Amino acid sequence: MSERMLLFIPAYNCEKQIVRVLDQLDKKIFAYFEETLVVNNRSTDGTEKVVLEYIQAHPDKPIRLMRNTENYGLGGSQKMSFHYAIDHGYDYVCMLHGDDQGNIHDFLPMLHRGIYAKYDCVLGARFMPGSKLEGYSRFRTFGNVVYNFIFAFVTRRRIFDLGSGLNMYKVKMLKDGFFDKFPDNLMFNYVMILASHYYKHSIRFYPVSWREDDQVSNVKMVSQAITVLKMAFGYLADRESIKKEYREVIRESYTCEQIRGFSQLSEDVEKEE
């Protein structure tokens, strides 16, 4: 492939699920993605240990494990990975959550057909025709659909999902760092939707499968619902508000350290020989 693609997996306290996610990464996936970046957001369980053991057991898989300098939140991890993709010359960056709710194989038909090349971002959608939900409550489904309609009203474009855990972005779209002032928490992707309207990014929603099994949700439903409503109608009242500072903690940069990389494994094998 001529395009360079990075897959990054934000991981926080998902030691029970992360191996299942890494097992999704087979030859079909690595035919597209040059490197997989697992970003440990300062997990307090055994997530990092489990990933290290997996990398050691699968030296043929190009997986690199990084640890955030601080717990930046999901949005902060995305910012760090976006800048990694920019700094390392990637053309596309794809996010897959580390809690095994989504499946990267859902994107294979889209990748094979080259759909990604026609858009600034391809966003996995759990609530559009062709998608599959398993173990997702009707109440949460209804709530998401309502908010999709609200954001569709605000942006005057069809919205099928405000933030699933499987999304792909053209790095060219990210190079000016317009997202740096966005929230570091779960609100990040909501603001990204509004920003794509403001900056006239081309979006393609793509149906994906989604399941809830043994995952632990970090969503505080009531407080998040209120915040999202304020965010949407605040943008409707003043589109320039998309440029404001959304963060509670202002950081100059989002940094991390490499814990283990596939290049290190190759060096270790050579030393043993």
N, C-alpha and C positions, 0 to 999 in steps of 0.2 A: 504494500500500500504506500502511496505517496504521502498521505496525511499521517501526522504523528498524533496518536490518541493516548490520553492518560485516563485511567480509571482510579478514582479515589473512593475509599470506604471510611467514612467517619464512624468511630467506634467509641461507645461509652457504656461501661458496665453491661457488656453483652457476651460474657464468656461462654454462656450456654448456646449462643446462636452463631457466633462468628465463624466457627469451623464450617458450619453448614453453608455460610455465605462464601467462604473461600473455596469450598468444594464445587461451587458453581463455575469456578474459573477453569475452564478446560481449553482444549486446543482451538475450539471454535471461537471462544472469546479472545484468546491471545492472538488469533489471526488478525484482530483489529486493534487490540490495546497493547502498546509497547511496554507499559509498566503499570503496576497496581500499587497504589499508595494507601496503606492502612494508617489512618490518623487516630492515635489513641488520645482522647481528650481528657487525660488525667483520670482514667478509670480507677475506682476504688476496689474493684474485684480482681479476678485473675485474667482479665481480657488480654493484657499485654503478654503474660506468660504463655497463654494458649496460642496466641499468634506467633510468638517466637518459636514455640515447639513445632507449629505447623510449617513455618518457613524452613526450619532445619530438616523436617521430614520430607519436604517437597522442594529440593534445590533447583528443580527444573522450572519452577514457576517464578516469573519475574515480579516478586512481591517485596516491597520495601515498607518497613515499619517505622513510623515516626511518632514522637510524643510531643504534644503541645507544651510549651513552656508554662502555660497556665491553663486552667479550664476555661476555654473561650466560649463555650456553648456551641450548639450546632452551627449557627451562623458564622461564628468566628472560625470554626474548623473549615467551613466552606471558603471563607476569605483566604485563609492560609493556603489552601489547596489551589484556589484560583491563581494566586500569585506564584505558586510553585510552577503551575502550568505555563504561565507567562514567562517566568524567568528561565525555564528550561526548554523553551522553544516549541512547545506543543501547539497543535492546531485545534484540537478539541479536548475537552475535559468532561468526563462523565462521572456522576455521583451515584453510588449505590449504598444505601444504609446498611450498617453492620448488624442489624438485629433480625435479619432473615424474614422480613415481611415482603420484600420484593424479589424479583428474579431477573438477573441481567439478561437471561436468554430471551426474555420478552422483547428486547431491543434488537435481536439478531435479524429479523426480517427487515426492520427499518435500516439497519446498517448494511445489509446485503443489497438492498435496493438503492442505497445512496441517498435516502430521504433527508438525512441530516445535513447534507451539503447545501440544500436549498433554503435553510432557515438559520437564524441566529441561535435558536435553542429548540430542542425537542424535549417536551415535558411529559413524563409519564402520568397518565390520567387513570384514576381508579373509578371514575363515575361517568364514563362515556360508553357508548355502544362498543361491544367487543371486549370490555374489561371484565375481570373476574374477581369477586370478593369472597373471602372465606373467613368466617369467624368474626366478621365486622358487624356490629349491631345496627339494627334498622334506625335507631335513634341517631347514632353518629353519622350514618349514611345520609339521613334526612338533613341533619345540621350542615353537613358539608355541601350538599346540593343547594341549600338555601344561600349559603355564603358564596357559592359559585355564581348564583344569579345576581347577588348584590354586586360582586366585583364585575360581572358582565355589564350591569347597568352603569357602573362607574366608568368602565373603560370602553364601553360600546363595542366590545368584541366577545365572542363566545369563550367562556371559561369552563373547563371540565375538571380542573383540579387546582387548588391553591398551593399545594406543596406535598407531592408524594416523595418517596425516597429514591426515585430513579429518574434522573434528569441529565441532559447532555447540552453542553454549551460550546459555541464557537469561541475560541480564545480571543480572536480579533475583537469580538464584542466586549470583552472584559478588560482590554488593555488600558483604558483610561481610568480604571479603578472607581467607577461611579458608585460601586457597591460598598465602598469602605466605611461609609457613615451609617450603613444600614444596621439593624439590630443584630446583636451577637447571639440572640436566642432563637427560639423556634419561629419567631416572626419574620426572620430573614427572607424566606421564600415568598411571603405575602407581599413584602415591599418590592421584591424583584418583579413580581407580576405588574405592579403599578409602574415601576420604572421602565419595564419593557413597553408599556403603553406610551409613557412620556417620551422615551428616546426612540420610539418607532421601531423597536426590534421586531423581527418576524418570528412568530411563535408557531410551532406545530405541536398539538397535543396528540399523544399516542397511547392507545389502550394498553394497560398492563394488568397483571394479576397481583393480588394483594391478600395477605392472610395474617390473622392474629392467632397465635397459638400460646407460646410461653413467653412472649415479649412483655416487658414492663413499660407502660406508657409514661412519658414525661409531660404530657399535656395536662394543664390545669384548665379544664373546659370553660368554666364560667368567666374567669378573669381573662382568658385568651379571647373568648368570644367578644367581650366588651372592648378589648384593645383593638381587635381586628375591625370592628365596626367603626370606631373612632378613626382608625387609620384610613379606611376606605372613604368615608365621607369627608375627612380632612383633606384628602387628595382631591375629591370632587369639588370642594370649595376653593381650593388653591393648589393647582398642579405644581407650582414651583416649590411646594412644601416637600417634594420628593428629594430636594437637595439639602434638606435640613439635617441636623445631627440627631440620629435616632438612638444612639447608644447610651446606656447608663454609665458605662465606664469607657472613657476615651483612651484609645491606645494608638501609639505612633505606628506600630507594626504588629503582625501576628507571626510569632516565631515558633520553631520546633527544633527538636534534635533527632538525628537518625539513630534508631536503636539497632536495627538490623536491615541489611539490604542484600539483594541477590548477588551483587558483585562481591560482597564480603564472603558469601558462601563459596563462590568459585575460588577465591584466594585461599580459603581454609582448606579446600579439597586439594589444591596444588601443594600446600605445605605438608599435608598428611602423606601425599605421594612421595 
